Amino acid sequence: MRSADNQTLKIISSIILVQGGILLYWFMTTPNFFGALGFTTLSNIGFYAWGGAALVVISYVWGAASISNVRQHMFKFNKLKYLALVGALISGIFEEILFRKMLMDYLQTEGFSDFLQIIISGLAFGIAHLVWGGKALSAAINATFYTFFLGSGLALIYIMSDRNLALCIIAHTIVTGLIEPGLIKSAVLNKLGYLKERT
């Protein structure tokens, strides 16, 4: 079990280093970085967008809580959890910039409908999480299937909030902060089966 914790620690540390490095570059090269993400206009977001974000967070976390390691680590505050919380913040910002702001705004300029932007963003987000499969096809399918729905939900929030990325970042960070490090640990232990936990 200790080796699984160590592997999980290394994976989270790698995510922080890679995504954090790119995020630092974006921060240094983007004028008014946090304003561009929508944090200065959060008060303009309507009730339905906030409600949609809450629904996405609750639904996804409730589903992920069916995995024993997620439940075990959800409120277990230790070195692994603290690192996971840092990773949640970094990946919440990085992945929302990449899969919502960059991808969806590009698709919008190319004339794609809101519906297609949501589907493509969700698919891209899901495919990017194939990596959690490791050596197990079942885990890769599991990760891709569920993160497609999370990505699509976050994409819908992006549209509902009039493309205010801050709300997506908040929702994404809360989800990741709650389900990690348990989800990564389950992948390390090869406990993710087809749409359910492998026993």
Buried (B, 14 or more C-beta within 10 A) or exposed (E): EEEBBEBBBEBBBEBBEEBBEBBEEBEEEEEEBEEBBBBEEBEEBEEEBBEBBEBBBEBBBEBBBEBBBBBEBBEEEEEBBEBBBBBBBBBBBBBBBBBBBEBBBEBBEEEBEBEBBBBBBBBBBBBBBBEBBBEBEBBBBBBBEBBBBBBBBBBBBBBBBEBBBBBBBBBBBBBBBBBBBBBBBBBBBBBBBEEEBBE
